[in-house]
Amino acid sequence: MPVFYPRRAWRLAVARVSACWLLLCFVAPLASVAQEARVVQPLTLSFAAPIAMEGVPLAGDRNPTLGDVVRSSEGPTIFLVSEAPYAELLVGAHRTGFGTPAALPIKAYGLRIAEGTGSALWIGGVRDATVSIISTHLSHGYLAKVDRLGRLLWERDYGEQSERSVQSVSPLVSGDVVVSGKDNNRTWLARVSNEGNVIWERFVGLGKGSAVATRGGVIALGALDPCQCDGGYREDVGVWSFDQAGEMIDRRIVRQGINFNQRESAAQIELESVGASLYIFSVWAAYHAKPLEVTKLNFKGEPVWSKSFPKTVWRRGNLSGADLPARGLLANGDILFAMREQIATADIVLSRLDAASGDLSEAIVQMPPTPPPSCVERWGPVRFVQEEPEGKVLLFGSFPEGKGRRSCGWVGETALPKFQSR
């Protein structure tokens, strides 16, 4: 006996069939294409060993970390390694290891490094952290000038009766250097002479994380800027531009609402100057974690594009966090990021960010199933990425700072993803 459907029911049945046809014939192939776009490639382990620091004996609770890097077209790659209060340089890192160690005669932590003129290197950080009898946090911003063998040329402390630090260092062609950091609740920006004297200083925004870069004689500062907006409080990522005399040229907001709680402090901000362009990298690392966002500004300081990386946020139950992933600059100007596929796995996602369009392409790097014997617990995360000739990429990894295990540094090689979403 035939079944007759009411007109509305018939339309619903046709719609469902059409939706199923679309899902099978259109959406499914798209999903297949999306999966095919993520190339899977292996990692070849080139080197793995505990990181030994000159003059510091290996012990079960010591764990130095690859903290920062100097990449120069005119010299070898130099890593900065720190285990407060000790630090050293690793000169000539390559696929066969981390290079020749050179102990640094400095005692500071939270260190950052930048290349100066000639053979000089700038190292900034913080030291003498203490709490006063009235529970006020005090510290000195620290800056040192060393050569590539680790020999100290001079060192200086900055700040009196305040909580000051140096969080970022950027050289000027004059031989001077620009530093940014924290001074109590404000961001501190200063130009420091080749001899270590403060030429000028400025205080802007909030002291919750900052970075500085120079391009074409202009000094760019990235920091958090408070705003009483729409009847509430929020913190935005701002970029200030100054000339070399310290006069402000411009100020603009590049990311709104990275934080809404005045008592929380978990920003990570980095700047990178590439030709006439400036890249701003920002995450909110804890509490209500916000993912990595990359914004490109042109030579006029105008936004070109902005890209968000949701995978940089991790969650474990009620906890969440985010980190700035390791990155490297490719020869054509694109940016290559390396981050974990998942917290529970060792596999790595290589994400290639097109410098012109902001388009993103990805490849999965499969790690060997077990760490080498010298990595007694697990693979340390990727710290730095470096492009090599013949379409290769080196990944440098080490454990983060912590106790209870020996640090295992490792170097792996994989192919540079050739596909690009342009």
C-alpha positions as CSV (number, residue, x, y, z in Angstrom):
1,M,0.0,0.0,0.0
2,P,1.5,3.3,-1.0
3,V,2.4,5.8,1.8
4,F,1.5,9.4,1.3
5,Y,3.5,12.1,3.1
6,P,2.1,15.5,4.0
7,R,3.7,18.3,1.9
8,R,5.9,19.6,4.8
9,A,7.1,16.1,5.7
10,W,8.0,15.5,2.0
11,R,10.0,18.7,1.9
12,L,11.9,17.6,5.0
13,A,12.6,14.2,3.5
14,V,13.9,15.7,0.3
15,A,16.1,18.2,2.3
16,R,17.6,15.4,4.3
17,V,18.4,13.4,1.2
18,S,19.9,16.5,-0.4
19,A,22.0,17.1,2.7
20,C,23.3,13.6,2.7
21,W,24.2,13.8,-1.0
22,L,26.0,17.1,-0.3
23,L,27.9,15.5,2.6
24,L,29.0,12.5,0.6
25,C,29.7,14.2,-2.7
26,F,31.1,17.6,-1.6
27,V,32.0,17.8,2.1
28,A,33.7,14.3,2.2
29,P,36.0,15.0,-0.7
30,L,36.9,18.3,0.9
31,A,37.8,16.6,4.1
32,S,39.9,14.1,2.1
33,V,41.7,17.0,0.4
34,A,42.3,18.7,3.8
35,Q,43.9,15.5,5.1
36,E,46.0,15.1,2.0
37,A,47.3,18.6,2.4
38,R,49.0,17.7,5.7
39,V,52.0,15.8,4.6
40,V,53.5,13.3,7.0
41,Q,57.3,13.1,7.0
42,P,59.8,11.4,9.4
43,L,62.4,13.0,11.6
44,T,66.0,11.7,11.4
45,L,67.7,12.1,14.7
46,S,71.2,13.5,14.2
47,F,72.3,14.1,17.8
48,A,71.2,13.6,21.4
49,A,73.1,14.1,24.6
50,P,72.8,15.7,28.0
51,I,73.7,19.4,27.8
52,A,76.9,19.9,29.7
53,M,77.9,23.4,30.9
54,E,81.5,24.4,31.3
55,G,82.5,24.4,35.0
56,V,79.2,23.0,36.1
57,P,79.2,19.3,37.0
58,L,76.4,17.1,35.7
59,A,73.9,16.2,38.4
60,G,70.5,14.6,38.5
61,D,68.7,17.8,39.4
62,R,70.3,20.2,36.9
63,N,68.5,21.0,33.7
64,P,70.0,23.8,31.5
65,T,67.8,24.9,28.7
66,L,68.3,26.3,25.2
67,G,67.1,29.8,26.0
68,D,67.8,32.1,23.1
69,V,69.7,32.1,19.8
70,V,71.7,34.4,17.5
71,R,71.5,33.6,13.8
72,S,73.9,35.5,11.6
73,S,74.6,35.2,7.9
74,E,78.2,36.2,8.7
75,G,78.9,33.7,11.5
76,P,77.8,30.5,13.2
77,T,74.6,29.9,15.1
78,I,75.1,30.7,18.7
79,F,72.8,29.3,21.5
80,L,72.4,30.9,24.9
81,V,72.0,28.3,27.6
82,S,71.2,29.1,31.2
83,E,70.8,27.4,34.5
84,A,70.4,30.2,37.0
85,P,72.7,31.7,38.0
86,Y,75.1,30.2,35.4
87,A,75.0,30.7,31.7
88,E,77.1,29.8,28.6
89,L,77.3,30.1,24.9
90,L,77.2,27.2,22.5
91,V,78.9,28.4,19.3
92,G,78.5,26.6,15.9
93,A,75.3,24.5,16.5
94,H,74.6,22.2,13.6
95,R,73.2,18.7,12.9
96,T,76.1,17.1,14.7
97,G,75.6,18.9,18.0
98,F,75.3,22.2,19.8
99,G,78.7,23.5,19.1
100,T,81.6,24.6,21.3
101,P,80.7,25.7,24.8
102,A,82.0,29.0,26.2
103,A,81.1,29.8,29.8
104,L,79.8,33.2,30.6
105,P,81.1,34.9,33.8
106,I,77.7,36.4,34.6
107,K,75.1,35.6,37.3
108,A,71.6,36.5,36.1
109,Y,68.5,34.8,34.8
110,G,65.7,35.3,32.3
111,L,68.4,35.9,29.8
112,R,68.0,37.2,26.2
113,I,70.8,37.6,23.6
114,A,71.3,39.8,20.5
115,E,74.1,40.3,18.1
116,G,76.0,43.6,18.3
117,T,78.5,45.2,16.0
118,G,81.8,43.4,15.2
119,S,82.2,40.4,17.5
120,A,80.1,41.8,20.3
121,L,77.0,40.1,21.8
122,W,74.4,41.8,24.1
123,I,72.9,39.7,26.9
124,G,70.0,41.1,29.0
125,G,68.1,39.7,32.0
126,V,67.4,40.3,35.7
127,R,69.3,39.8,38.9
128,D,69.3,40.7,42.6
129,A,65.6,39.8,42.9
130,T,64.4,40.3,46.5
131,V,61.5,41.3,48.6
132,S,61.7,44.3,51.0
133,I,60.5,44.3,54.6
134,I,57.3,45.9,53.4
135,S,56.7,43.0,50.8
136,T,57.8,45.1,47.8
137,H,59.4,43.1,45.0
138,L,62.8,44.6,44.0
139,S,65.2,43.6,41.2
140,H,67.7,45.1,38.8
141,G,67.6,45.0,35.0
142,Y,70.8,43.5,33.8
143,L,72.8,44.1,30.6
144,A,76.2,42.7,29.6
145,K,78.4,43.0,26.6
146,V,80.5,40.0,25.8
147,D,82.5,38.6,22.8
148,R,81.8,35.4,20.9
149,L,84.2,33.5,23.2
150,G,82.1,34.5,26.3
151,R,84.7,37.0,27.6
152,L,83.0,39.8,29.5
153,L,83.6,43.3,28.2
154,W,81.3,45.0,30.8
155,E,78.1,44.5,32.7
156,R,75.6,47.0,34.3
157,D,72.6,47.0,36.6
158,Y,69.7,49.3,36.0
159,G,66.9,50.5,38.3
160,E,66.8,51.6,41.9
161,Q,64.1,50.6,44.5
162,S,61.9,49.1,41.8
163,E,61.2,45.8,40.2
164,R,63.1,46.1,36.9
165,S,64.1,43.6,34.3
166,V,65.4,43.4,30.7
167,Q,63.1,41.2,28.6
168,S,64.3,42.1,25.1
169,V,67.4,43.4,23.4
170,S,67.8,44.9,19.9
171,P,71.0,46.5,18.5
172,L,71.3,49.8,16.6
173,V,73.7,50.3,13.7
174,S,75.4,53.0,15.8
175,G,76.7,50.4,18.2
176,D,74.2,51.3,20.9
177,V,71.4,49.0,22.0
178,V,67.7,49.3,22.8
179,V,66.3,47.3,25.7
180,S,62.7,46.8,26.9
181,G,61.5,45.2,30.1
182,K,59.5,45.7,33.3
183,D,59.7,48.6,35.8
184,N,57.1,47.9,38.5
185,N,53.7,48.2,36.7
186,R,55.0,49.9,33.5
187,T,57.0,48.8,30.5
188,W,60.5,50.3,30.5
189,L,62.2,51.2,27.2
190,A,65.7,52.6,27.0
191,R,68.5,53.3,24.6
192,V,71.8,52.3,26.1
193,S,75.2,53.4,24.8
194,N,78.0,51.2,23.6
195,E,79.6,51.8,27.1
196,G,76.5,50.9,29.0
197,N,75.1,54.4,29.8
198,V,71.4,55.1,29.5
199,I,70.9,57.8,26.8
200,W,67.2,58.1,27.3
201,E,64.3,56.0,28.7
202,R,60.5,55.9,28.4
203,F,57.8,54.3,30.5
204,V,54.6,53.1,28.7
205,G,51.8,50.5,28.9
206,L,51.9,47.7,31.5
207,G,54.8,45.8,32.8
208,K,53.4,42.4,31.8
209,G,55.7,41.4,29.0
210,S,57.4,43.3,26.2
211,A,59.7,43.0,23.2
212,V,61.7,45.5,21.1
213,A,62.9,45.5,17.5
214,T,64.6,48.0,15.2
215,R,64.0,48.6,11.5
216,G,65.2,51.3,9.2
217,G,66.2,53.6,12.2
218,V,62.8,53.2,13.8
219,I,62.4,51.5,17.3
220,A,59.3,49.3,17.7
221,L,58.1,48.3,21.1
222,G,55.4,45.7,21.7
223,A,53.7,45.6,25.1
224,L,50.3,45.5,26.8
225,D,48.1,48.6,26.9
226,P,45.2,48.9,29.4
227,C,41.8,50.1,28.3
228,Q,38.6,51.0,30.1
229,C,36.4,50.2,27.2
230,D,32.7,49.5,26.8
231,G,32.2,49.8,30.5
232,G,34.8,47.2,31.4
233,Y,38.5,46.6,31.7
234,R,40.7,44.9,29.2
235,E,44.3,44.7,28.0
236,D,45.3,45.0,24.4
237,V,48.6,44.3,22.6
238,G,50.0,47.6,21.4
239,V,52.9,48.6,19.3
240,W,54.7,51.9,19.9
241,S,57.2,53.4,17.4
242,F,60.0,55.8,18.4
243,D,62.8,57.5,16.6
244,Q,66.4,57.1,17.8
245,A,66.1,60.3,19.9
246,G,63.3,58.6,21.9
247,E,60.4,60.7,20.4
248,M,57.2,58.7,19.9
249,I,56.2,58.4,16.2
250,D,53.1,56.2,16.4
251,R,51.0,54.0,18.7
252,R,48.5,51.4,17.5
253,I,46.6,48.4,18.9
254,V,47.2,45.1,17.0
255,R,45.3,42.7,19.3
256,Q,42.3,43.5,21.4
257,G,41.3,41.8,24.6
258,I,44.2,39.4,25.2
259,N,43.3,39.7,28.9
260,F,40.4,41.0,31.0
261,N,41.7,40.5,34.6
262,Q,43.9,43.3,35.9
263,R,45.5,41.0,38.5
264,E,46.6,38.3,36.0
265,S,50.0,38.5,34.2
266,A,50.7,35.8,31.6
267,A,51.6,37.6,28.3
268,Q,54.3,36.5,26.0
269,I,55.2,39.0,23.3
270,E,58.0,38.9,20.7
271,L,58.8,41.1,17.7
272,E,60.7,40.2,14.5
273,S,61.8,42.7,11.9
274,V,62.2,41.3,8.4
275,G,63.1,43.8,5.7
276,A,60.5,46.6,5.8
277,S,58.0,44.4,7.7
278,L,57.4,43.9,11.4
279,Y,55.9,40.7,12.9
280,I,54.2,40.7,16.3
281,F,53.8,37.4,18.1
282,S,51.6,37.3,21.2
283,V,50.0,34.6,23.4
284,W,48.3,34.6,26.8
285,A,50.1,31.7,28.4
286,A,48.0,30.8,31.5
287,Y,44.6,31.1,33.2
288,H,42.2,31.9,30.4
289,A,44.8,31.0,27.7
290,K,44.7,32.8,24.4
291,P,46.4,31.2,21.3
292,L,49.3,32.6,19.4
293,E,48.4,35.4,17.1
294,V,50.7,36.8,14.4
295,T,50.2,40.2,13.0
296,K,52.3,41.7,10.1
297,L,52.8,45.4,9.8
298,N,54.1,47.1,6.7
299,F,56.8,49.9,6.6
300,K,54.2,52.5,7.5
301,G,53.1,50.5,10.6
302,E,49.8,49.5,9.0
303,P,48.4,46.0,9.5
304,V,48.8,43.7,6.4
305,W,47.2,40.5,7.9
306,S,46.7,38.7,11.2
307,K,46.7,35.0,11.8
308,S,45.6,32.9,14.8
309,F,46.9,29.5,15.8
310,P,44.3,27.7,18.0
311,K,46.5,24.6,18.4
312,T,48.9,26.5,20.6
313,V,46.4,26.3,23.4
314,W,46.5,23.1,25.5
315,R,44.0,21.9,28.1
316,R,44.3,19.3,30.8
317,G,41.0,19.1,32.8
318,N,40.4,22.5,34.3
319,L,43.9,23.7,33.4
320,S,44.9,25.5,30.2
321,G,47.9,27.2,28.8
322,A,49.7,28.4,25.7
323,D,53.2,28.9,24.5
324,L,55.0,30.7,21.7
325,P,56.1,27.8,19.5
326,A,59.6,27.5,18.1
327,R,60.1,29.3,14.8
328,G,62.6,30.1,12.1
329,L,62.7,32.5,9.2
330,L,63.0,30.9,5.8
331,A,65.1,32.3,2.9
332,N,62.0,33.5,1.0
333,G,60.7,35.4,4.1
334,D,58.1,32.8,5.1
335,I,58.0,31.8,8.8
336,L,58.2,28.2,9.9
337,F,56.7,27.2,13.3
338,A,57.2,23.9,15.1
339,M,54.8,22.8,17.7
340,R,53.5,19.6,19.3
341,E,50.6,17.8,17.6
342,Q,49.2,17.0,21.0
343,I,50.5,17.2,24.5
344,A,50.4,13.4,24.9
345,T,52.4,12.7,21.7
346,A,55.8,13.5,20.4
347,D,54.8,14.2,16.8
348,I,55.4,17.8,15.7
349,V,53.4,20.1,13.4
350,L,55.4,22.2,11.0
351,S,53.3,25.2,10.1
352,R,54.5,27.4,7.2
353,L,53.1,31.0,7.3
354,D,53.2,32.7,3.9
355,A,54.8,36.1,4.4
356,A,52.8,37.8,1.6
357,S,49.3,36.5,2.2
358,G,49.3,35.0,5.7
359,D,48.1,31.7,4.3
360,L,49.0,28.6,6.3
361,S,50.2,25.1,5.2
362,E,51.1,22.2,7.5
363,A,53.1,19.0,7.7
364,I,53.3,16.4,10.4
365,V,56.8,15.3,11.5
366,Q,56.7,11.9,13.1
367,M,59.3,11.5,15.9
368,P,61.0,8.1,16.5
369,P,58.8,5.9,18.7
370,T,61.1,6.2,21.8
371,P,63.6,8.8,22.9
372,P,67.3,7.9,22.7
373,P,68.9,6.4,25.9
374,S,70.3,9.8,26.9
375,C,66.8,11.2,27.0
376,V,65.7,9.2,29.9
377,E,62.1,10.4,30.2
378,R,60.7,11.8,27.0
379,W,61.4,14.0,24.1
380,G,62.1,17.6,25.1
381,P,60.1,20.2,23.1
382,V,61.4,21.9,20.0
383,R,63.2,25.2,20.9
384,F,64.5,26.5,17.6
385,V,64.1,25.9,13.9
386,Q,66.8,26.4,11.3
387,E,66.6,26.1,7.5
388,E,69.4,24.2,5.8
389,P,70.5,23.8,2.2
390,E,68.9,21.3,-0.1
391,G,65.4,21.7,1.3
392,K,66.2,20.5,4.8
393,V,65.2,21.8,8.3
394,L,67.0,21.3,11.6
395,L,64.9,21.1,14.8
396,F,66.8,21.8,18.1
397,G,65.1,20.6,21.3
398,S,65.7,20.5,25.0
399,F,63.8,20.1,28.2
400,P,62.4,23.2,29.9
401,E,63.8,24.4,33.2
402,G,63.0,22.1,36.1
403,K,64.5,19.6,38.5
404,G,64.5,15.9,38.9
405,R,65.9,14.9,35.5
406,R,69.0,15.4,33.3
407,S,68.5,17.7,30.4
408,C,68.6,16.0,27.0
409,G,69.3,18.2,24.1
410,W,68.6,16.8,20.6
411,V,69.0,17.7,17.0
412,G,66.7,16.3,14.3
413,E,66.5,16.8,10.5
414,T,63.5,16.7,8.3
415,A,62.4,17.9,4.9
416,L,61.1,21.4,4.4
417,P,57.4,21.1,3.3
418,K,57.3,22.1,-0.3
419,F,53.6,22.8,-0.6
420,Q,52.4,26.4,-0.1
421,S,48.8,27.6,0.2
422,R,49.1,30.7,-2.0
